């Protein structure tokens, strides 16, 4: 078997593991106590459907950006909506809350604006620590 094929398989496996971790953390894929295969199958199907819905919303909410890798990232851009952020927003909208939706969205934008510099600093620090080794 060629080395490139092994690398492709390992990369695919990592992607699948990341999806399972997201499903466990965000939609409760591992929160089941069932006795029959049918019940387990229903739970897993609904959890994966919920994750697919959240992922589709996250992709559709992402702004169109240039594909140029050398384009500088503007510091005024908030981070994109993530699956946990969307799950939180939907959960808050369906709870009996006195917070109006426009205030909830304003809070989300404020939070993501403040997360953007932290993310850039984290990536910058990781890049410099890896280049030193």
JORA-V40642 format. One line per field, one symbol per residue. phi: phi as a letter, one per 40 degrees, with the letter a starting at -180 (. if undefined). Layout:
phi->???
This chain:
phi->.ccccccccccccccccccccccccbbgdcbbbbbbccccccccccccccccccccccccccccbccccccccccccccccbccccccccccccccbcccdccccccccdccccccccccccccccccccccc
